[in-house]
C-alpha cells in the first residue's frame, strides 16, 4: 500500500515539474534563435525588425558564441546602412573596431563606401573604398567597386587614380563598361589637352 502511494506521489510530482523544465528550455531556445529570426527578416528586407532582433541577441544571447555575436553586429549595421539610419556609420565602425579579425571586415569597409556613394558623399566614399582589399572581393562586386571608386575619385578631383580604376573595367563586358569608357576617355582627353597647352606655351 505504501509502495503504491509513493509511486502515485512521485508521478504527481513528475507531472508538475516537467512543464517548468520545458518552459525554461523553451525560453533559452527563443533567446538563442533571435539571431536566426533576425536573419530571416533581414533576407526579407524587413530591416527595422531585424535590427531589433539582432540588438536583442547581442544584449541577451550567448556571449560565448563570439561568431554569432559578431555576425549579429555586422548584419544590424548593414540593415542600418540600408535604411540610411543616422547611427549607421557608427554601428559599422564599432563592428570594425570591436572585431578586427572578422572575415567580414573587408565587406564592412565596402558597404561603408557604398553607403556614402549612394548618399553622394563621394569624398568619404573614396576614403572608405581606399581601405578595401580588392583581392578579397568576389567578381560580382569587383566591377561595381572599380567604377564607384573611380567615379568618387573623379568627383573628388583625383583624376590620376580615377583613370586607373576606370582602366580596370573599360575593356571587359559589364554594365559599368560604357560609363567607365566615357569617364576614362574624358579624363584622358583633358590630360592630353593640358599637355598640349603646356607644350604650346613652352614652344
Residue pairs with C-beta under 8 A, 6 or more apart in sequence:
31 57
31 60
31 61
31 62
32 61
32 62
34 53
34 54
34 56
34 57
34 60
34 61
35 53
35 54
35 57
35 61
35 68
35 71
35 72
37 53
38 50
38 51
38 53
38 54
38 57
38 72
38 75
38 76
39 50
39 75
41 47
41 49
41 50
41 53
42 50
42 54
42 75
42 78
42 79
45 82
47 79
47 80
47 82
47 83
48 79
48 83
50 75
50 76
50 79
51 76
51 79
51 80
54 72
54 73
54 75
54 76
54 79
55 72
55 76
57 68
57 69
57 72
58 69
58 72
58 73
58 76
61 68
61 69
61 72
62 68
63 69
70 95
70 98
70 99
70 102
70 104
71 104
73 91
73 94
73 95
73 98
73 99
74 95
74 99
74 102
74 104
74 108
76 91
77 88
77 91
77 92
77 94
77 95
77 108
77 111
78 92
78 111
80 87
80 88
80 91
80 92
81 88
81 89
81 92
81 111
81 112
81 114
81 115
84 115
84 119
85 91
88 115
89 112
89 115
92 108
92 111
92 112
93 112
95 102
95 108
96 105
96 108
96 109
99 105
102 108
106 132
106 133
106 136
106 137
109 128
109 129
109 131
109 132
110 128
110 129
110 132
110 137
110 141
110 145
112 128
113 125
113 126
113 128
113 129
113 132
113 145
113 148
113 149
113 152
114 125
114 148
115 125
116 122
116 124
116 125
116 128
117 125
117 129
117 148
117 151
117 152
122 151
122 152
122 155
122 156
123 152
123 155
123 156
125 148
125 149
125 152
126 149
126 152
126 153
126 156
126 158
129 145
129 148
129 149
129 152
130 149
132 145
132 149
134 142
134 145
134 146
137 145
143 169
143 172
143 174
143 175
143 176
144 176
146 165
146 166
146 168
146 169
146 176
146 180
147 165
147 166
147 169
147 176
147 179
147 180
149 165
150 161
150 162
150 163
150 164
150 165
150 166
150 180
150 183
151 162
151 179
151 183
153 159
153 161
153 162
153 165
154 162
154 183
154 187
159 187
159 190
159 191
162 183
162 187
163 184
163 187
163 188
163 191
166 180
166 181
166 183
166 184
166 187
167 184
169 176
169 177
169 180
170 177
170 180
170 181
170 184
171 177
